[in-house]
Amino acid sequence: MIFDTDILSMLGKIGKVDLLRKLFPESSLIITFEVYNELLRAKETGYDLLMTF
């Protein structure tokens, strides 16, 4: 499964990123380099949205 920034940031804001593992237990969870960079920029500006995949 490939995820975009929108779903990851929304789940991160409510502290529910772990739902992805529950919903897709048999799938590899993948983000693109661009999504990673967007999330990294958010973290650098003070938004600690995600736990480690």
Secondary structure as UniProt FT lines:
FT   STRAND          2..3
FT   HELIX           5..13
FT   TURN            14..15
FT   TURN            17..18
FT   HELIX           19..23
FT   TURN            25..26
FT   STRAND          30..31
FT   HELIX           33..44
FT   TURN            45..46
//
